[in-house]
Amino acid sequence: MSLGKKQNHILPIPKTRIMRVFVGILLIIGGVFSFLPILGVWMIPLGLVFLAVDSKRFRRYKRHMEAVFIKIYKRFKP
């Protein structure tokens, strides 16, 4: 998934840095409360994607998660 300067984004990302950080932190906090309905563990990687736009540390984690998911996908791909 590329979050570059393409016109058709899969994931709409806010334009301001403050909003991206705010949304990313909210998603990660919501993922911590995964025992509640609707909130879940799926929110943690999504929050990291939002934070990865501005932070080198989170970009590294995002690349690592992408590599893991690609390996899993290729293993189970028919």
N, C-alpha and C positions, 0 to 999 in steps of 0.2 A: 504494500500500500504506500503510495507516494503522496507526501503532503507538500510537494513543491509548488510551483507557480502555474499549475494547470487550471483551466477554467472549470472543469467538472470535478469537484471534490466529492469523494465518497463520504467524507466526514467533514461537515462544515465547522471551521475553526474560527473563533472570534478574531477580529483584526487587531485589537489592542493587546499588548503584552499583559496588562493587569487582568483583563478578563480571561485570557488563556490560563494564567496561573491560578486565578480564582476558581474557574471551572475544573481545572485539573485537581486542585486540592480537594474541592467538594466531592469529586468522583472517587478519589482515594479514600476519603473519610467515609463516604457512603459504602464503599467496598468492605470497610472494616466491620460494618454492621450487617454482614451478609446473612445473619440469622433471621433478619426481618424480611417480610414479603417484598417483592419488587427489587429491593436492594440486594446486591450479590457480589460475588467475587469477580464477575465480569467487569465491574466498574474500576477495579484497580489497574488493569492494563490500559484501559481507555484513558484514565487519568494520567498515566505515565506518557501516553501518546501526546496529550495536550501539553504536558510539561516538557516533553522532548523537543518541541519546537524552539524553545528558548534556552535550554540548559544542556551543556555538553554531557553531564553525568547521566541525565535521563535518556539522552540520545543513545548512549552506550547500552543501557538496559533495553531500550526499544529494539536496537539492532540484534541484541542477544535473543530477545523473545521472538523476533521475526525468524531468526535462524532455527530456533527450536521448533516453532510452528511449521516451518517449511519442511523440516525433517520428518515431523509427525505426519504431515499431509502426504508427503511422497511415500511414506511407509504404508499408509492405508488407502492410497489412491488405487482405484481398480484398473 
